[in-house]
Amino acid sequence: MLEELPITQKQFAQATGIPEAHLSGLKKGNSRFTPEHDLRITRYLKQSEGFWLRLQLRADLRKAKAGKSFDRNKIKPIDDKLLTV
């Protein structure tokens, strides 16, 4: 999405106060969006706060689901009777 803007990465970095190297890492997926980055970018692009963090979270969940670190099916959900008060 950032590639579609009619400004350079350097201009975007200057406007948002985010280092150009970090922006490059964000585009490549090597860096993560932080709440501060989200606030800076959403302010500049006139978007709702949290937009970029939600994108980051969705990507993280997709990656976790595709990973092999654990088998979710081995986790038995809690009995509903234990949840009612």
C-alpha positions as a Python dict, from the first residue, in 0.01 Angstrom:
ca = {
    (1, 'M'): (0, 0, 0),
    (2, 'L'): (280, 241, 81),
    (3, 'E'): (430, 177, -263),
    (4, 'E'): (117, 326, -422),
    (5, 'L'): (173, 670, -271),
    (6, 'P'): (294, 946, -506),
    (7, 'I'): (591, 1026, -280),
    (8, 'T'): (929, 869, -223),
    (9, 'Q'): (1014, 656, 76),
    (10, 'K'): (1248, 932, 190),
    (11, 'Q'): (964, 1186, 180),
    (12, 'F'): (737, 947, 369),
    (13, 'A'): (1007, 894, 632),
    (14, 'Q'): (1053, 1267, 675),
    (15, 'A'): (678, 1329, 699),
    (16, 'T'): (617, 1057, 958),
    (17, 'G'): (943, 1069, 1151),
    (18, 'I'): (1000, 696, 1093),
    (19, 'P'): (1356, 616, 981),
    (20, 'E'): (1379, 524, 614),
    (21, 'A'): (1566, 200, 697),
    (22, 'H'): (1281, 92, 926),
    (23, 'L'): (1022, 170, 656),
    (24, 'S'): (1220, -49, 420),
    (25, 'G'): (1213, -328, 679),
    (26, 'L'): (837, -288, 721),
    (27, 'K'): (784, -319, 346),
    (28, 'K'): (999, -632, 331),
    (29, 'G'): (836, -785, 638),
    (30, 'N'): (1159, -779, 837),
    (31, 'S'): (1037, -516, 1083),
    (32, 'R'): (719, -490, 1286),
    (33, 'F'): (467, -212, 1320),
    (34, 'T'): (460, -64, 1668),
    (35, 'P'): (179, 139, 1822),
    (36, 'E'): (388, 451, 1765),
    (37, 'H'): (440, 368, 1397),
    (38, 'D'): (68, 307, 1363),
    (39, 'L'): (-15, 645, 1516),
    (40, 'R'): (235, 826, 1296),
    (41, 'I'): (128, 657, 972),
    (42, 'T'): (-246, 671, 1035),
    (43, 'R'): (-220, 1040, 1120),
    (44, 'Y'): (-27, 1112, 802),
    (45, 'L'): (-253, 901, 578),
    (46, 'K'): (-575, 1014, 752),
    (47, 'Q'): (-666, 658, 852),
    (48, 'S'): (-824, 523, 1167),
    (49, 'E'): (-586, 453, 1453),
    (50, 'G'): (-498, 85, 1478),
    (51, 'F'): (-522, 15, 1104),
    (52, 'W'): (-159, -92, 1066),
    (53, 'L'): (-153, -278, 1396),
    (54, 'R'): (-456, -483, 1288),
    (55, 'L'): (-278, -571, 964),
    (56, 'Q'): (28, -675, 1166),
    (57, 'L'): (-186, -888, 1397),
    (58, 'R'): (-360, -1064, 1107),
    (59, 'A'): (-25, -1144, 949),
    (60, 'D'): (109, -1272, 1283),
    (61, 'L'): (-195, -1497, 1333),
    (62, 'R'): (-168, -1635, 979),
    (63, 'K'): (199, -1710, 1038),
    (64, 'A'): (129, -1875, 1375),
    (65, 'K'): (-146, -2094, 1227),
    (66, 'A'): (82, -2204, 943),
    (67, 'G'): (371, -2274, 1181),
    (68, 'K'): (455, -2610, 1328),
    (69, 'S'): (546, -2497, 1680),
    (70, 'F'): (239, -2667, 1830),
    (71, 'D'): (-72, -2862, 1729),
    (72, 'R'): (-382, -2662, 1821),
    (73, 'N'): (-593, -2979, 1797),
    (74, 'K'): (-410, -3122, 2097),
    (75, 'I'): (-553, -2845, 2316),
    (76, 'K'): (-894, -2944, 2451),
    (77, 'P'): (-1125, -2641, 2492),
    (78, 'I'): (-1252, -2576, 2844),
    (79, 'D'): (-1584, -2734, 2941),
    (80, 'D'): (-1871, -2482, 2904),
    (81, 'K'): (-1996, -2571, 3251),
    (82, 'L'): (-1678, -2424, 3398),
    (83, 'L'): (-1739, -2092, 3223),
    (84, 'T'): (-2091, -2027, 3353),
    (85, 'V'): (-2121, -1838, 3677),
}
